[in-house]
Amino acid sequence: MNLWDIFLGSRDLRVYKWKHYFPAYERHFARFRNRPVVMLEIGVAGGGSLQMWKRYLGPQAVIVGIDIKEACRSAEEDQIAVRIGSQADPAFLAGVLEEFGPPDIVLDDGSHRMEHVRASFETLYPAMARDGVYMVEDMMTAYDPAYGGGQGTAASFVEHAKAVVDRMNGAHWGQGDDFHARHTVSVHFYDGIVAFERGFYAGERSAVKMGHRSAKDRWRLL
């Protein structure tokens, strides 16, 4: 069953998602299905998304919800844990990491305030599993001054993500020892979503040439 079908079948706790997010979810999260994975979702709200991820990722997944509201603890059940604290508090997040280990997936659907999104990313992203995916949704807020954003402003998390692309390519312009040059393999931009995929470059990038004849040489032989 795909994620959209699981979403449509939700009959228990409330879940609220933009329809056009689902192809991006499938693209980045499908490879984690039926594996022993840890997913952190920042922002519990009605709790239904935690149940949706549990059904989608399968019986070996641990889903951890993070929220500032004590009432969100009621969403806990088998495979689902909820921890109460601020997504902008590095000490709280460090405690979550110590308890559950490196997350394979982080989905930030929390306050959407730029300073909070940035604080969570800077704490959690370096601590993820080597092949993890970090997704931030509802990034229309990055263009809204009410959330600390604005088109082209330095505080916008979309602008920060653009800068990660430069750092990811840092090996080509003298910044090869940068964290993102060594550990970020791709950054994906969607309407309302930014997704970062982790990886690892063990050594220098290199181009490889195979074969010994050019196309011009080949045509000379015909």
C-alpha positions as a Markdown table, in Angstrom:
| # | Residue | x | y | z |
|---|---|---|---|---|
| 1 | Met | 0.0 | 0.0 | 0.0 |
| 2 | Asn | 1.4 | 3.4 | -0.9 |
| 3 | Leu | 1.5 | 6.3 | 1.5 |
| 4 | Trp | -1.4 | 8.2 | -0.1 |
| 5 | Asp | -3.7 | 5.1 | 0.4 |
| 6 | Ile | -2.5 | 4.9 | 4.0 |
| 7 | Phe | -3.3 | 8.5 | 4.6 |
| 8 | Leu | -6.8 | 8.2 | 3.1 |
| 9 | Gly | -7.4 | 5.2 | 5.3 |
| 10 | Ser | -6.6 | 7.2 | 8.5 |
| 11 | Arg | -9.6 | 6.8 | 10.9 |
| 12 | Asp | -8.1 | 7.4 | 14.3 |
| 13 | Leu | -6.0 | 10.4 | 15.2 |
| 14 | Arg | -6.1 | 13.5 | 13.1 |
| 15 | Val | -3.5 | 13.9 | 10.3 |
| 16 | Tyr | -3.2 | 17.0 | 8.1 |
| 17 | Lys | -0.8 | 17.1 | 5.1 |
| 18 | Trp | -0.6 | 18.9 | 1.8 |
| 19 | Lys | -1.5 | 16.6 | -1.1 |
| 20 | His | 1.4 | 17.6 | -3.3 |
| 21 | Tyr | 3.9 | 16.5 | -0.6 |
| 22 | Phe | 3.1 | 12.8 | -1.0 |
| 23 | Pro | 5.2 | 12.1 | -4.1 |
| 24 | Ala | 8.2 | 13.7 | -2.3 |
| 25 | Tyr | 7.6 | 11.6 | 0.8 |
| 26 | Glu | 7.5 | 8.4 | -1.4 |
| 27 | Arg | 10.6 | 9.4 | -3.3 |
| 28 | His | 12.8 | 9.9 | -0.2 |
| 29 | Phe | 11.3 | 7.5 | 2.4 |
| 30 | Ala | 10.3 | 4.4 | 0.4 |
| 31 | Arg | 13.8 | 2.8 | 0.7 |
| 32 | Phe | 13.4 | 2.8 | 4.5 |
| 33 | Arg | 10.2 | 0.6 | 4.5 |
| 34 | Asn | 10.4 | -2.7 | 6.5 |
| 35 | Arg | 13.8 | -1.8 | 7.9 |
| 36 | Pro | 14.8 | -1.2 | 11.6 |
| 37 | Val | 14.7 | 2.6 | 11.3 |
| 38 | Val | 14.3 | 5.6 | 13.6 |
| 39 | Met | 12.2 | 8.5 | 12.4 |
| 40 | Leu | 11.9 | 11.8 | 14.2 |
| 41 | Glu | 8.9 | 14.0 | 13.4 |
| 42 | Ile | 9.1 | 17.5 | 14.8 |
| 43 | Gly | 5.5 | 18.6 | 15.5 |
| 44 | Val | 2.9 | 16.1 | 16.7 |
| 45 | Ala | -0.3 | 18.1 | 16.4 |
| 46 | Gly | -3.2 | 15.6 | 16.3 |
| 47 | Gly | -0.8 | 12.6 | 16.3 |
| 48 | Gly | -2.2 | 11.0 | 13.2 |
| 49 | Ser | 0.9 | 11.5 | 11.1 |
| 50 | Leu | 2.9 | 9.4 | 13.7 |
| 51 | Gln | 0.4 | 6.6 | 13.1 |
| 52 | Met | 0.7 | 7.1 | 9.3 |
| 53 | Trp | 4.5 | 6.8 | 9.4 |
| 54 | Lys | 4.2 | 3.7 | 11.6 |
| 55 | Arg | 1.9 | 2.0 | 9.1 |
| 56 | Tyr | 4.0 | 3.1 | 6.1 |
| 57 | Leu | 7.5 | 2.2 | 7.4 |
| 58 | Gly | 6.5 | -1.1 | 9.0 |
| 59 | Pro | 6.9 | -3.2 | 12.1 |
| 60 | Gln | 10.6 | -2.5 | 12.7 |
| 61 | Ala | 10.3 | 1.3 | 12.7 |
| 62 | Val | 10.5 | 3.4 | 15.8 |
| 63 | Ile | 8.6 | 6.7 | 15.3 |
| 64 | Val | 9.5 | 9.6 | 17.7 |
| 65 | Gly | 7.3 | 12.7 | 17.9 |
| 66 | Ile | 8.7 | 15.9 | 19.3 |
| 67 | Asp | 6.4 | 18.7 | 20.5 |
| 68 | Ile | 6.3 | 21.4 | 23.2 |
| 69 | Lys | 2.7 | 20.5 | 24.2 |
| 70 | Glu | 2.4 | 18.0 | 27.1 |
| 71 | Ala | -1.0 | 16.8 | 25.7 |
| 72 | Cys | 0.8 | 15.3 | 22.7 |
| 73 | Arg | 2.0 | 12.4 | 24.9 |
| 74 | Ser | -1.4 | 10.8 | 24.4 |
| 75 | Ala | -0.3 | 9.9 | 20.9 |
| 76 | Glu | 2.1 | 7.3 | 22.2 |
| 77 | Glu | 1.5 | 3.6 | 21.4 |
| 78 | Asp | 3.4 | 0.6 | 20.3 |
| 79 | Gln | 6.4 | 1.8 | 18.1 |
| 80 | Ile | 5.5 | 5.4 | 18.7 |
| 81 | Ala | 7.2 | 7.6 | 21.4 |
| 82 | Val | 6.6 | 11.3 | 22.1 |
| 83 | Arg | 9.1 | 13.5 | 23.8 |
| 84 | Ile | 8.2 | 17.0 | 25.1 |
| 85 | Gly | 10.6 | 19.8 | 24.5 |
| 86 | Ser | 11.6 | 22.6 | 22.2 |
| 87 | Gln | 13.0 | 21.8 | 18.7 |
| 88 | Ala | 15.3 | 24.8 | 19.2 |
| 89 | Asp | 16.9 | 23.4 | 22.4 |
| 90 | Pro | 20.1 | 21.6 | 21.6 |
| 91 | Ala | 20.3 | 20.0 | 25.1 |
| 92 | Phe | 16.8 | 18.5 | 24.7 |
| 93 | Leu | 17.5 | 17.2 | 21.2 |
| 94 | Ala | 20.8 | 15.7 | 22.4 |
| 95 | Gly | 18.8 | 13.8 | 25.0 |
| 96 | Val | 16.5 | 12.4 | 22.3 |
| 97 | Leu | 19.5 | 11.3 | 20.3 |
| 98 | Glu | 21.0 | 9.6 | 23.3 |
| 99 | Glu | 17.8 | 7.8 | 24.0 |
| 100 | Phe | 16.9 | 6.6 | 20.5 |
| 101 | Gly | 20.2 | 6.8 | 18.6 |
| 102 | Pro | 21.0 | 8.3 | 15.2 |
| 103 | Pro | 17.8 | 8.9 | 13.2 |
| 104 | Asp | 17.4 | 7.6 | 9.7 |
| 105 | Ile | 14.7 | 10.1 | 8.9 |
| 106 | Val | 14.0 | 13.6 | 10.3 |
| 107 | Leu | 10.8 | 15.4 | 9.2 |
| 108 | Asp | 10.5 | 18.9 | 10.5 |
| 109 | Asp | 6.8 | 19.9 | 10.7 |
| 110 | Gly | 7.2 | 22.0 | 13.8 |
| 111 | Ser | 7.0 | 25.7 | 14.5 |
| 112 | His | 8.2 | 26.6 | 11.0 |
| 113 | Arg | 10.0 | 29.6 | 12.6 |
| 114 | Met | 13.3 | 30.1 | 10.8 |
| 115 | Glu | 15.4 | 30.2 | 13.9 |
| 116 | His | 13.8 | 27.0 | 15.2 |
| 117 | Val | 14.2 | 25.2 | 11.9 |
| 118 | Arg | 17.8 | 26.2 | 11.7 |
| 119 | Ala | 18.6 | 25.2 | 15.3 |
| 120 | Ser | 17.0 | 21.7 | 14.8 |
| 121 | Phe | 18.9 | 21.2 | 11.5 |
| 122 | Glu | 22.3 | 22.2 | 13.0 |
| 123 | Thr | 21.8 | 19.8 | 15.9 |
| 124 | Leu | 20.2 | 16.8 | 14.3 |
| 125 | Tyr | 21.6 | 16.7 | 10.7 |
| 126 | Pro | 25.2 | 16.0 | 11.7 |
| 127 | Ala | 24.0 | 13.3 | 14.1 |
| 128 | Met | 21.9 | 11.3 | 11.5 |
| 129 | Ala | 22.6 | 7.9 | 10.1 |
| 130 | Arg | 25.1 | 8.0 | 7.3 |
| 131 | Asp | 22.4 | 7.4 | 4.6 |
| 132 | Gly | 19.7 | 9.4 | 6.4 |
| 133 | Val | 17.2 | 11.9 | 4.9 |
| 134 | Tyr | 16.4 | 15.2 | 6.6 |
| 135 | Met | 13.2 | 16.9 | 5.3 |
| 136 | Val | 11.8 | 20.3 | 6.2 |
| 137 | Glu | 8.2 | 20.9 | 5.1 |
| 138 | Asp | 5.9 | 23.9 | 4.8 |
| 139 | Met | 8.8 | 26.1 | 3.6 |
| 140 | Met | 6.4 | 28.6 | 2.2 |
| 141 | Thr | 7.0 | 30.1 | 5.7 |
| 142 | Ala | 10.6 | 30.8 | 4.6 |
| 143 | Tyr | 9.1 | 33.7 | 2.5 |
| 144 | Asp | 6.9 | 35.0 | 5.4 |
| 145 | Pro | 8.3 | 37.7 | 7.7 |
| 146 | Ala | 5.9 | 36.5 | 10.4 |
| 147 | Tyr | 8.0 | 33.4 | 10.6 |
| 148 | Gly | 11.3 | 35.2 | 10.5 |
| 149 | Gly | 11.6 | 34.6 | 6.7 |
| 150 | Gly | 11.4 | 36.7 | 3.6 |
| 151 | Gln | 12.4 | 36.2 | 0.0 |
| 152 | Gly | 16.2 | 36.4 | -0.3 |
| 153 | Thr | 16.7 | 37.3 | 3.4 |
| 154 | Ala | 19.7 | 35.7 | 5.2 |
| 155 | Ala | 17.4 | 34.3 | 7.9 |
| 156 | Ser | 15.3 | 32.2 | 5.4 |
| 157 | Phe | 16.0 | 28.5 | 5.7 |
| 158 | Val | 15.6 | 28.2 | 1.9 |
| 159 | Glu | 18.5 | 30.6 | 1.6 |
| 160 | His | 20.5 | 28.4 | 4.0 |
| 161 | Ala | 19.6 | 25.3 | 2.0 |
| 162 | Lys | 20.9 | 27.1 | -1.2 |
| 163 | Ala | 24.2 | 27.7 | 0.6 |
| 164 | Val | 24.4 | 24.0 | 1.5 |
| 165 | Val | 24.4 | 23.3 | -2.3 |
| 166 | Asp | 27.5 | 25.5 | -2.6 |
| 167 | Arg | 29.2 | 23.8 | 0.4 |
| 168 | Met | 28.2 | 20.3 | -1.0 |
| 169 | Asn | 30.3 | 21.3 | -4.1 |
| 170 | Gly | 33.0 | 22.7 | -2.0 |
| 171 | Ala | 35.6 | 20.2 | -3.2 |
| 172 | His | 35.5 | 22.0 | -6.5 |
| 173 | Trp | 36.3 | 25.5 | -5.2 |
| 174 | Gly | 38.7 | 24.9 | -2.3 |
| 175 | Gln | 36.3 | 23.9 | 0.5 |
| 176 | Gly | 36.7 | 20.2 | 0.3 |
| 177 | Asp | 37.0 | 19.6 | 4.1 |
| 178 | Asp | 33.5 | 21.2 | 4.7 |
| 179 | Phe | 31.0 | 18.9 | 6.4 |
| 180 | His | 28.5 | 19.1 | 3.6 |
| 181 | Ala | 31.2 | 18.5 | 1.0 |
| 182 | Arg | 31.9 | 15.2 | 2.7 |
| 183 | His | 28.5 | 14.1 | 4.0 |
| 184 | Thr | 25.7 | 15.6 | 1.9 |
| 185 | Val | 25.1 | 13.9 | -1.5 |
| 186 | Ser | 22.0 | 15.8 | -2.6 |
| 187 | Val | 19.6 | 18.7 | -1.8 |
| 188 | His | 16.1 | 18.6 | -3.3 |
| 189 | Phe | 13.8 | 21.6 | -3.6 |
| 190 | Tyr | 10.0 | 21.2 | -4.0 |
| 191 | Asp | 7.0 | 23.4 | -3.5 |
| 192 | Gly | 7.0 | 23.8 | 0.2 |
| 193 | Ile | 9.7 | 21.2 | 0.9 |
| 194 | Val | 13.5 | 21.0 | 1.2 |
| 195 | Ala | 15.1 | 17.5 | 1.5 |
| 196 | Phe | 18.7 | 16.7 | 2.3 |
| 197 | Glu | 20.2 | 13.3 | 1.7 |
| 198 | Arg | 23.2 | 12.1 | 3.7 |
| 199 | Gly | 26.1 | 10.1 | 2.3 |
| 200 | Phe | 29.9 | 9.9 | 2.7 |
| 201 | Tyr | 32.8 | 10.7 | 0.4 |
| 202 | Ala | 35.8 | 8.7 | 1.6 |
| 203 | Gly | 38.3 | 10.4 | -0.7 |
| 204 | Glu | 38.8 | 12.8 | -3.5 |
| 205 | Arg | 36.3 | 12.9 | -6.3 |
| 206 | Ser | 37.7 | 11.7 | -9.6 |
| 207 | Ala | 36.6 | 11.4 | -13.2 |
| 208 | Val | 37.1 | 8.0 | -14.9 |
| 209 | Lys | 37.6 | 7.6 | -18.6 |
| 210 | Met | 36.9 | 4.2 | -20.3 |
| 211 | Gly | 37.5 | 3.1 | -23.9 |
| 212 | His | 40.3 | 4.2 | -26.2 |
| 213 | Arg | 38.7 | 5.6 | -29.4 |
| 214 | Ser | 36.8 | 8.8 | -30.0 |
| 215 | Ala | 33.6 | 8.9 | -32.0 |
| 216 | Lys | 35.6 | 10.5 | -34.9 |
| 217 | Asp | 38.0 | 7.5 | -34.9 |
| 218 | Arg | 35.0 | 5.1 | -34.9 |
| 219 | Trp | 33.5 | 6.7 | -38.0 |
| 220 | Arg | 36.8 | 6.5 | -39.9 |
| 221 | Leu | 36.6 | 2.7 | -39.6 |
| 222 | Leu | 33.1 | 2.4 | -41.0 |
